Amino acid sequence: MIKPFVIKRSVSMTLSLSTSFLLLVVFLVAEVNDAIQERRQLFVEIEQDGRHLATTLATVTAPILAELAVNPEPTKDVVVAPLALQRILENVRTSRVHELIVMDRQGNTLSRSDPFNPLPIFIDSSLTREAIDTRRLVLGNEGDAFKLRFVMPLFGGFYASHLPQQDISGLLYFELHYAEDHQKAVVKIAWHLLWSLAALVMVMWLNMSLIRRIVITPLRDLECQAELLGSGNLDVRSNLANLGNNGNELSRLGQTFNQMASKLQVMDGFLRRAKEQAEAEVAERIQIQYRLQDNITERKEMLASLQKELEKNKRFTEIMDNVEAYIYIKDFQRRYIYANRLTLDLFCCTADTLTGKSDEDFFTSEDALSKLKAVDQSVLDTGTPSRVEMVVVPISKGETRIYLEAKRPIFDETGRIWGLSGVSTDITEQKRIEEELRQAKTQAEVATKAKSEFLAAMSHEIRTPMNVVLGMSELLLETNLNAMQRRFAQLMHDSGKALLGVINDVLDFSRIEAGRFTLSEAPYSPRQVVVETTHLMHIAAEEKGLVMEDEVSSLIPEVVLGDNGRVRQILINLLGNAIKFTHEGRVDARLTIGPNEPETLLFSVADTGIGIDQSQLENIFENFKQANGGITRRYGGSGLGLSISRRLIEMMGGRIWVESQLGVGSTFFFTLPVRIAESSVYTLAPDTESVTTNSRSLRILLAEDVEENQILFEAFLMQTPHQLIIVNDGIEAVAMVQKERFDAVFMDVQMPHLDGYAATRKIRDWERAVGNEPVTVVALSAHAMEQEIQRSRSAGCDRYLTKPISKKLLLEVLNQIANQLAPCPSQVQTS
């Protein structure tokens, strides 16, 4: 609100001056009126003096005129002596009488006071005739001459008894001059006017001086300072601001002037900086223009580029409107200032009606509104972007929707947050699909668990009889058989081993599919793995009349980190396939450093077999896939070996591929990364044949509920010095360990009444309680799962053997246990 610019002190001075002037004018008018009234009073006094003088003169003059009137023939020369008139004038004693004339009743001059002056009037004058006619005193006023003229008729009266009292005896004329009185009155009026004017001038001068000192001079100073300010001197300041409360409006005017000057100074500094910046920009633009003028082609290209940018900016709105996401901008008060087409459609409004509205205008859920406000306030207060899921109920939709909202703060050029931008995506359908997938995943996990349990059960149920089949066939092959019997026993043993390989492949595949397959990380010698695996498969190659050789590069490191068991499994699988599908020729295994990858081991298995059609090279690595259907019927196999090998290689960070020509042969390659291990942490395992056989007999406890397995175990140990005690469940095993001393306990993990793990825990608890040395416990299980091995260790088992168990493996384990025990001083006596 702008205050009216009124200077009270100036108004006060003006009113004071006007009042003084008015009072002086009134005083002057009163003085002039008094002078006029005094002049009128002067006329009245002169007139009264004239009438009094006329009466006096008439008294003196009347007798003379009466004598003349009674004379029948008056003498023309009879005149009143001037001396007598002079005496009459002296008797009047007034200085106003300047002329005295005595006339007869016919109007003839009889005598006069000054015979040398011309007659002032004539007989036929109007005054004389009027006096004669009216018989009264007549006055005449000559204002310009400052005189009064009197004509008075004279009667005989008691002065002339011969005349009637009412008869005129003569006329008396005299003049009263009042010029001097009038001059005095005029001088008096003039003095009154002069003093009044002097007083008026003095008051006006005082008022003007006061106004000049209080108002005009400060305003002139302010005007000069304003001129200096206008000329560019922005440092000038007004002293009116120092008047304080005494200065009233002038002080506030000075303060306002100083504030204006300060603001102008600040603005001038800003304008100077802006001017300098503008000049710098202009200079830069001039330089750019010069450079553009130097290169017309470059300038055209820049103009074309600018035109493209303009077109891009023009298309920005179109792009935002075509984006299938809700894009918007809010100010610091969380009010919308921009939204793209999709957002406007959701809010059922236009860009003009959107401005200034908030979430409360478009959503109904109180909980959602509170969360929306909290998220917005967090972004505006902390400047930290947010990405949250919001469950809201848009008014336009009328149903619950789920949006994924990403919000970021918007900063101005000073770094202050003035708003936020948001991008929201409707993920309601996606969340529904995710929920369905979650349920499907749960069902799949349940199915996978059921499959794993089924495979574990099947593994146990199959491995248990397979243990007997392979064990008995192995024992049968050790007896004296004719050629046909040996062939039948060998076929039975080989079929059992083939079936066991299928079971192992299925279990490995199941573990890989379930994500429960783990790889060990231990030092091993890749050279030794290749050599030993080739040596192991050499017998099978010789049986088919094939040549098998291995070749290991000298660049191969002695020790690396990895899972040597799985590497052996892959090589056995590839060598087994090569031997299976090769009828003549050779099978070779090689290990080199990758030619293009110096930190990679390159394994290869080449054969001169039937080869693979080019169209089937990729399919052979798929689950349950072989080159063609006839392969399975002719050569057997589950179609899982190469698939499992590929999975294992990929898990170890390598890759596998094949090069083949139908009817010529195939070469399988796979790579593994080199992870060097220190040689000191790994020593090559000695050859099994070089291990010294310990002749010490062991007291062995077998806890097994299956009679076939008990018989097989007894058969395996029939030709050994070991002593075997058999129990049928875990309860009997615990009681037997507490009763007698054993060197080893072979504990089947699945038994009635008390399983092997529970029995092992009871044995370990009893050993700790009585202070006995722990006996070696070997877990026997048909489960080949890794988690079972971990479970056996947790229960306190020292070793874990998976059924079926070969005689050779069993004797090796017993030999290792005997070597770990202290030498026995004497052989155990048996009855």
HELIX and SHEET records of a PDB file:
HELIX    1   1 LYS A    8  VAL A   70  1                                  63    
HELIX    2   2 PRO A   82  VAL A   92  1                                  11    
HELIX    3   3 SER A  126  THR A  134  1                                   9    
HELIX    4   4 GLY A  157  TYR A  159  5                                   3    
HELIX    5   5 ALA A  179  ILE A  211  1                                  33    
HELIX    6   6 ARG A  212  ILE A  216  3                                   5    
HELIX    7   7 THR A  217  GLY A  230  1                                  14    
HELIX    8   8 ASN A  239  GLY A  247  5                                   9    
HELIX    9   9 GLU A  249  ASP A  294  1                                  46    
HELIX   10  10 ILE A  296  ASN A  322  1                                  27    
HELIX   11  11 ARG A  341  PHE A  347  1                                   7    
HELIX   12  12 ALA A  351  LEU A  354  1                                   4    
HELIX   13  13 ASP A  359  ASP A  361  5                                   3    
HELIX   14  14 GLU A  366  THR A  382  1                                  17    
HELIX   15  15 THR A  428  LEU A  477  1                                  50    
HELIX   16  16 ALA A  483  ALA A  514  1                                  32    
HELIX   17  17 PRO A  526  GLU A  543  1                                  18    
HELIX   18  18 ASN A  564  LYS A  580  1                                  17    
HELIX   19  19 GLN A  614  GLN A  616  5                                   3    
HELIX   20  20 ASN A  619  PHE A  621  5                                   3    
HELIX   21  21 GLY A  629  TYR A  635  1                                   7    
HELIX   22  22 GLY A  641  MET A  651  1                                  11    
HELIX   23  23 SER A  679  VAL A  681  5                                   3    
HELIX   24  24 THR A  688  SER A  690  5                                   3    
HELIX   25  25 GLU A  707  PHE A  716  1                                  10    
HELIX   26  26 GLY A  730  LYS A  739  1                                  10    
HELIX   27  27 GLY A  756  VAL A  770  1                                  15    
HELIX   28  28 GLU A  786  ALA A  795  1                                  10    
HELIX   29  29 LYS A  807  GLN A  820  1                                  14    
SHEET    1   A 5 THR A 109  ARG A 112  0                                        
SHEET    2   A 5 VAL A  97  ASP A 104 -1                                        
SHEET    3   A 5 ILE A 168  HIS A 177 -1                                        
SHEET    4   A 5 LYS A 147  PHE A 155 -1                                        
SHEET    5   A 5 VAL A 138  GLU A 142 -1                                        
SHEET    1   B 5 TYR A 336  ALA A 339  0                                        
SHEET    2   B 5 TYR A 326  ASP A 331 -1                                        
SHEET    3   B 5 ILE A 417  ASP A 426 -1                                        
SHEET    4   B 5 ARG A 401  PHE A 411 -1                                        
SHEET    5   B 5 SER A 386  VAL A 392 -1                                        
SHEET    1   C 2 ALA A 522  TYR A 524  0                                        
SHEET    2   C 2 VAL A 560  GLY A 562 -1                                        
SHEET    1   D 5 VAL A 547  VAL A 552  0                                        
SHEET    2   D 5 ARG A 586  ILE A 593  1                                        
SHEET    3   D 5 THR A 600  ASP A 607 -1                                        
SHEET    4   D 5 GLY A 665  PRO A 673 -1                                        
SHEET    5   D 5 ILE A 656  GLN A 661 -1                                        
SHEET    1   E 5 GLN A 723  VAL A 727  0                                        
SHEET    2   E 5 ARG A 699  ALA A 703  1                                        
SHEET    3   E 5 ALA A 744  ASP A 748  1                                        
SHEET    4   E 5 THR A 776  SER A 781  1                                        
SHEET    5   E 5 ARG A 799  THR A 802  1                                        
END                                                                             
